[in-house]
Each structure stands twice: as C-alpha cells, then as structure tokens.
C-alpha cells in the first residue's frame, strides 16, 4: 500500500478507537483501554477495500487490564441478569453467562453494552471487546481463522501491522482458512463474505471440514460453544430460543430437525429486524 493510504487507514482506526475510549466515564478504565487495547480483524480489511467497517473488534493485551474492564462494564450494564463469575485464566477472562448470553434492550446511549457472551462484549455503534482471549497482538493474530483478518492496529503506538500475504488476500477478496478452534463459526461466517463478493475455493472448505470432523457436535455443550462466536445478534436469538427449550434436553437422535429450525428462526428474526450483523473476527 502507498504511504498515503496507510496514513488514511490509521487515521480512521485511531478516530474510531478514540470515539469509543472517550465515551468511557471512568478515567482508570479509559486509561486501560488506551494503554492495552488494539484493533484487529475485518475492520482493517474493509478500510483497505475502501468500504465502511461494520464493526470494530478490540482486543486487550493484558489479562489484568481486561479483568478490570469486564468488571466495570458488567457493573454498569443495564441488565437484570447478574453476572458475577468473572475470573482471569491463562488465556484471557472467563465469564459465566447464564444460558450462554446476556442481552439488553438498546437505547439512544452511545456505545451501550448490549450483548455479553463468554467470548466478547458487544456494544452499540459497532464496537466489540473480545474478553475470552488476551495477549500480545502477534499472539492473537496467529490464531485468527482467516488470513485477511490478521491485520492489527496498535493504538498506543499508532502502528498498522499487515503482512503482504494478508494484504494480497484482502485486495483479491479471497478467503484463506488458517485454522481455528471454532471451525463451525468459521464455516457459517463464510456466507457473509460470499454475499459481499469474496471467493473461497473447495480446498479451503475441505480444511474447515477436517477441523469440524474433530468435534463432537452432537454434544449440546460443544454445539453451543461453537455457535456463540457467530454473528452475535443472530445467535443471541438462537441461544434465547435454545434456553427456552433446554439445551441439555435435546435428543440429537430424534430432534435434529427441531434444532435446525431453531437456527433458521434465529436468522429470520434478525433479518426481519433489519439490524446489521455483528460478527467476531476472533481467534476461533
């Protein structure tokens, strides 16, 4: 990329980060974001393509800082659901969310926390903070599922990190699967990219299929874990429906079609509401 283009992309990313950070009332938490947060994922790819990003995924490079941020957000979230099981782990923050998801009604508040899962906190105005994983930008990027999502913007240093291979994948709009602990999430996410004109070949689908083959998707807990990372607003609806049925009560030998219908209904509800998808380009 030309230096002028890099400067423009960095300016857009920096402004988006500062708009979010400056909305945080608590001075200590605002400082933690500025010291430890970085942007990664699809927003960078969108800017390179001259598109408006759908959302910005923020990661935290320090687990103690992330722990304090999560506690702050949960204390100030307008929800009747009490989430008090928050712990630091070797890889990030562990949060127990009843039924897998906590969702509140949106208001006119800027950057309002709307959805909490074990993976991330989703805010209004297109911001997500990934909480399950913390670590250095390079550590995080090696775990992202698609090559195009490995770009990183380090706010504190005002630095854009993007390999030539990632840049080529973005400019050619090619989906290249690089591995994931959550291949079902990756598989379902391909539909979004294909609808936007991206291409994926059979070999990449085969790589995803091989990772899927390692999973026991008939285990309800494994399935829920796999689905949480996909289009949070879609699967907020799905997880709510699943909670009403009782995930442990599903007989996969007899009720598979019922489960598929629940997923279809969740997508139909979100599409009918005309709400923009909020997707995680996370280390899945």
Buried (B, 14 or more C-beta within 10 A) or exposed (E): BEEEEEEEBBEBBBEBBEBBBEBBEEEEBBEBBBEBBBBBBBBBBBBBBEEEBBBBBBBBBBBEBBBBBBBBBBEBBEBEBEBEEBEBEEBBBBBEBEBBBBBBEEEEEEBBBBBBBBBBBBBBBBBBBBBBBBBEBEBBBEBBBBBBBBBBBBBEEEEBBBEEEBBEBBEEBBBBBBBBBBBBBBBBBBEBBEEEEBEBEEEBBEBBEEBBEEBEEEEBEEBBBBBBBBBBBBBBBBBBBBBEEEBEEBEEEEBEEEBEEBBEEBBEBBEEEEEEBBBBBBBB
